[in-house]
Amino acid sequence: MRVLPRIPSWLETYHLTMLTLVWSALILFFSYLARNDLRWLWGVSVMVALQYVTDHYDGKIGKYRGTGLVRWGYYMDHLLDYFFLASVVIGYSFILPESSRFQILIMLAILAGYQVSTFLAFAATDRLKISYLKLGPTEFRLGLIVINGLLVQFGTRQMVNGLKYVNIGAAIGLAFVIYRTHKLIWQLDMKYKNAALGNNVTD
């Protein structure tokens, strides 16, 4: 609560939301530079940290000032989360050998699958859950910063070798999330169906 009153009045909630476009563009820029010098990945890590800050405070400042745009905010915030994710994954494709491109494409598809599942589940259940197995966006960003630090220190060889195992683990996790979500939605449907049948019998 100490931070919110100190945010300049001209900086609105929608400004903070749209800044993800700036951070995503700069992630691509620094990743491109990192092709020749991996130390540019520190710039990527700074952009990841800034994206966390603006993403964390965009909704809070709207509630604090009473200027929030709920529907627009929901749509743009989550759409730009995808842009942010895509910029990170595409950025890694700049620094990894061409032989890794297929694994990177698979990674983007799997990670996007988590987002698609989340938003479809929200539409079906009216519950927005963005963390699974105690892992969520914050842990994802911290993981990126750690990975970038390891890449700067040790190079890309270990990441190239480990990509397929990361994708296998992520795919298993996505399958688990989908199974659990479909089971929850099935139970909700059956509950409403049985309630409707009960009302018809009563009538």
C-alpha positions in Angstrom: 0.0 0.0 0.0 3.0 2.3 0.4 3.9 2.1 -3.3 0.5 2.9 -4.8 0.2 6.5 -3.5 3.7 7.2 -4.9 2.9 6.2 -8.4 2.6 9.4 -10.5 -1.0 10.5 -11.2 -0.4 10.6 -15.0 0.6 6.9 -15.0 -2.7 5.1 -15.4 -3.6 1.4 -15.1 -3.8 1.0 -18.9 -0.4 2.6 -19.3 1.1 -0.1 -17.0 -0.8 -2.8 -18.9 0.4 -1.6 -22.3 4.1 -1.4 -21.1 4.2 -5.1 -21.6 4.5 -4.4 -25.3 7.6 -2.3 -24.6 9.2 -4.9 -22.4 8.4 -7.7 -24.9 10.0 -5.6 -27.8 13.1 -5.0 -25.7 13.3 -8.7 -24.8 13.5 -9.5 -28.5 16.1 -6.7 -29.0 18.4 -7.8 -26.2 18.0 -11.5 -27.2 19.0 -10.6 -30.7 22.1 -8.8 -29.4 22.8 -11.8 -27.1 23.5 -13.9 -30.3 27.1 -12.5 -30.2 27.4 -11.8 -26.5 25.3 -13.7 -23.9 25.8 -10.9 -21.4 23.0 -9.1 -23.1 20.7 -11.6 -21.5 21.0 -9.5 -18.3 19.0 -6.9 -20.3 16.4 -9.6 -20.9 16.3 -10.3 -17.2 15.7 -6.6 -16.4 12.8 -6.5 -18.8 11.3 -9.6 -17.2 11.6 -8.0 -13.8 10.0 -4.8 -15.1 7.2 -6.7 -16.7 6.5 -8.3 -13.3 6.3 -4.9 -11.7 3.9 -3.3 -14.2 1.8 -6.5 -14.4 1.6 -6.6 -10.6 0.5 -3.0 -10.2 -1.7 -2.3 -13.2 -4.8 -3.8 -11.6 -3.9 -2.6 -8.1 -3.6 1.0 -9.2 -7.0 0.8 -10.9 -8.7 -0.5 -7.8 -6.8 2.1 -5.6 -7.9 5.0 -7.7 -11.3 3.6 -8.9 -10.2 4.0 -12.5 -9.8 0.3 -13.4 -11.1 -1.1 -16.7 -12.2 -4.5 -15.7 -13.2 -6.1 -19.1 -10.6 -4.3 -21.1 -8.0 -5.0 -18.4 -8.8 -8.7 -18.4 -8.6 -9.0 -22.2 -5.5 -6.9 -22.7 -3.6 -8.1 -19.7 -3.9 -11.7 -20.7 -3.4 -11.1 -24.4 -0.2 -9.2 -23.6 0.9 -12.0 -21.3 0.9 -14.2 -24.4 3.0 -11.6 -26.3 5.4 -11.6 -23.4 5.7 -15.4 -23.4 6.2 -15.4 -27.1 8.9 -12.8 -27.0 10.8 -14.8 -24.4 10.6 -18.1 -26.3 11.4 -16.4 -29.7 14.3 -14.6 -27.9 15.9 -17.9 -26.9 15.6 -19.1 -30.6 18.0 -16.3 -31.4 20.8 -17.6 -29.2 20.3 -21.3 -29.5 21.5 -23.3 -32.6 19.2 -23.9 -35.5 18.9 -27.6 -34.5 17.0 -26.5 -31.4 14.3 -24.6 -33.3 11.9 -27.6 -33.3 12.1 -28.0 -29.6 11.6 -24.2 -29.1 8.5 -24.4 -31.3 7.2 -27.3 -29.2 7.9 -25.3 -26.0 5.9 -22.3 -27.2 3.0 -24.6 -28.1 3.0 -26.3 -24.7 3.4 -23.1 -22.7 0.6 -21.4 -24.7 -1.5 -24.5 -24.0 -1.4 -23.6 -20.2 -2.7 -20.1 -21.0 -5.5 -21.4 -23.3 -6.5 -24.0 -20.7 -6.6 -21.3 -18.0 -8.8 -18.9 -19.9 -11.2 -21.6 -21.2 -11.5 -22.9 -17.6 -12.3 -19.4 -16.4 -15.1 -19.1 -19.0 -16.5 -22.5 -17.9 -16.2 -22.2 -14.1 -16.0 -18.4 -13.5 -12.8 -19.1 -11.4 -9.5 -17.8 -12.6 -6.6 -20.0 -11.5 -3.2 -19.1 -12.8 -1.0 -21.2 -10.5 -0.6 -25.0 -10.7 1.4 -27.3 -8.5 2.4 -24.1 -6.5 4.0 -22.7 -9.7 2.6 -19.6 -11.4 3.7 -16.4 -13.3 6.0 -15.2 -10.5 7.9 -18.4 -10.4 8.0 -18.5 -14.2 9.7 -15.1 -14.3 12.1 -16.0 -11.5 13.0 -19.1 -13.5 13.7 -17.1 -16.6 16.1 -14.8 -14.6 17.9 -17.8 -13.2 18.1 -19.5 -16.6 19.5 -16.3 -18.1 22.1 -16.1 -15.4 23.2 -19.7 -16.0 23.4 -19.1 -19.8 25.7 -16.1 -19.2 27.8 -18.1 -16.9 28.0 -21.5 -18.6 26.8 -21.0 -22.2 24.0 -22.6 -24.2 25.2 -26.2 -24.4 23.4 -27.5 -21.3 20.2 -25.7 -22.3 20.3 -27.3 -25.8 20.7 -30.7 -24.2 17.9 -30.1 -21.7 15.2 -28.6 -23.9 13.6 -31.9 -24.8 13.4 -33.0 -21.1 11.9 -29.6 -20.2 9.3 -30.1 -22.9 8.5 -33.6 -21.8 8.0 -32.4 -18.2 5.9 -29.4 -19.3 3.8 -31.6 -21.5 3.1 -34.0 -18.6 2.2 -31.1 -16.4 -0.2 -29.7 -19.1 -1.8 -33.1 -19.4 -2.3 -33.2 -15.7 -3.8 -29.7 -15.6 -6.2 -30.5 -18.5 -7.3 -33.8 -16.9 -8.0 -32.1 -13.5 -9.8 -29.2 -15.1 -11.9 -31.3 -17.4 -12.9 -33.4 -14.3 -13.9 -30.4 -12.4 -16.0 -29.0 -15.3 -17.6 -32.4 -15.8 -18.6 -32.5 -12.1 -20.1 -29.0 -12.4 -22.1 -30.0 -15.5 -23.4 -33.1 -13.8 -24.4 -31.1 -10.7 -26.4 -28.6 -12.7 -27.9 -31.4 -14.8 -29.0 -33.4 -11.8 -30.4 -30.2 -10.2 -32.4 -29.5 -13.4 -33.7 -33.1 -13.5 -34.7 -32.8 -9.8 -36.6 -29.6 -10.5 -38.4 -31.2 -13.4 -39.5 -34.1 -11.3 -40.8 -31.7 -8.6 -42.8 -29.8 -11.1 
